[in-house]
Amino acid sequence: MTTLLESYTPGQIQFIRFLQDHRSEITVYDTCTVTRRELVDVLAKGHYVAVPAWIAAKRERRAGRGNYFIPEINADPNTLTVNTNRRGRKPGSRNRKGRAPAASNGVSPVTT
């Protein structure tokens, strides 16, 4: 089972709060395991288009086929350490080549 991160970006904290607000729509098992299908269904209700890479790409967060460990669902976001990481593009800004603008809050969700 995975542990909490040392620190979180403000966007990660916002995502954790989103999941906690929609917890009644997700089945969270004892080990803080969430199915990908339920997670994608809940994300479609918000401005998220996919499971964030800090969850989906980490091997230690995989709990078998189509399941993720997300212990932050049970954590108090006010007690999590926030870092001031300013890397990445701002939502809606264009990349250096001028193509593929970053996703913003107004993007309609992608259904799978």
C-alpha positions as CSV (number, residue, x, y, z in Angstrom):
1,M,0.0,0.0,0.0
2,T,1.2,3.5,-0.8
3,T,1.7,6.3,1.7
4,L,0.9,10.0,1.5
5,L,3.2,12.2,-0.4
6,E,5.7,14.5,1.4
7,S,4.1,17.6,-0.1
8,Y,1.3,18.4,-2.5
9,T,0.8,21.2,-5.1
10,P,-2.3,23.4,-4.7
11,G,-3.8,21.6,-7.7
12,Q,-3.4,18.2,-6.0
13,I,-5.0,19.5,-2.8
14,Q,-7.9,20.8,-4.9
15,F,-8.2,17.4,-6.6
16,I,-8.2,15.7,-3.1
17,R,-11.0,18.0,-1.9
18,F,-13.0,17.3,-5.1
19,L,-12.7,13.5,-4.4
20,Q,-13.8,14.0,-0.8
21,D,-16.8,16.1,-1.9
22,H,-17.9,13.3,-4.2
23,R,-17.0,10.4,-1.9
24,S,-20.6,9.3,-1.7
25,E,-20.4,8.5,-5.4
26,I,-17.2,6.3,-5.1
27,T,-16.8,3.0,-3.4
28,V,-13.7,3.3,-1.3
29,Y,-12.5,0.0,0.0
30,D,-10.6,-0.6,3.3
31,T,-7.2,-0.1,1.7
32,C,-8.3,3.2,0.1
33,T,-8.7,1.5,-3.2
34,V,-10.9,3.1,-5.8
35,T,-11.9,1.5,-9.2
36,R,-10.8,3.4,-12.3
37,R,-14.4,3.2,-13.7
38,E,-15.9,4.9,-10.7
39,L,-13.1,7.5,-10.6
40,V,-13.6,8.4,-14.3
41,D,-17.3,8.7,-13.8
42,V,-16.9,11.1,-10.9
43,L,-14.2,13.1,-12.7
44,A,-16.6,13.6,-15.6
45,K,-18.8,15.6,-13.2
46,G,-16.0,18.1,-12.5
47,H,-13.6,19.9,-14.8
48,Y,-11.2,16.9,-14.9
49,V,-10.7,15.0,-18.1
50,A,-8.5,12.2,-16.8
51,V,-7.1,10.6,-13.7
52,P,-4.1,12.8,-12.7
53,A,-0.6,11.4,-13.5
54,W,0.5,11.6,-9.9
55,I,-2.1,8.8,-9.3
56,A,-2.3,6.9,-12.6
57,A,1.4,6.8,-13.5
58,K,2.9,5.6,-10.2
59,R,3.3,1.9,-9.9
60,E,2.9,1.9,-6.1
61,R,-0.6,3.5,-6.5
62,R,-1.8,0.6,-8.7
63,A,-4.0,-1.9,-6.8
64,G,-4.5,-4.5,-9.5
65,R,-6.1,-4.1,-12.8
66,G,-8.2,-0.9,-13.0
67,N,-7.8,0.0,-9.3
68,Y,-5.8,2.8,-7.6
69,F,-4.6,3.4,-4.0
70,I,-5.7,6.9,-3.0
71,P,-5.1,7.2,0.8
72,E,-5.6,11.0,0.5
73,I,-9.4,10.4,0.4
74,N,-9.3,9.8,4.2
75,A,-6.8,12.6,4.9
76,D,-7.7,16.1,6.2
77,P,-6.5,18.4,3.3
78,N,-5.8,21.1,5.9
79,T,-3.1,19.0,7.5
80,L,-1.3,18.1,4.2
81,T,2.0,19.9,3.4
82,V,1.6,22.2,0.4
83,N,4.6,23.0,-1.7
84,T,5.0,26.1,-3.9
85,N,5.9,24.3,-7.0
86,R,5.2,26.6,-10.0
87,R,6.2,24.2,-12.8
88,G,4.0,23.6,-15.7
89,R,1.7,25.7,-17.8
90,K,-1.2,27.7,-16.4
91,P,-4.7,26.4,-17.4
92,G,-5.6,27.7,-20.8
93,S,-2.1,28.8,-21.8
94,R,-0.5,27.7,-25.1
95,N,2.6,25.6,-25.3
96,R,5.9,26.9,-26.9
97,K,5.0,25.7,-30.4
98,G,1.6,27.3,-30.2
99,R,-0.4,24.1,-30.4
100,A,-2.6,22.1,-28.0
101,P,-3.6,24.6,-25.4
102,A,-3.6,23.3,-21.8
103,A,-6.9,22.2,-20.4
104,S,-8.9,24.8,-18.5
105,N,-11.9,24.7,-16.2
106,G,-14.2,25.2,-19.2
107,V,-13.1,21.9,-21.0
108,S,-15.9,19.4,-21.4
109,P,-15.1,16.0,-20.0
110,V,-14.0,13.2,-22.3
111,T,-16.1,10.0,-22.0
112,T,-14.4,6.7,-22.3
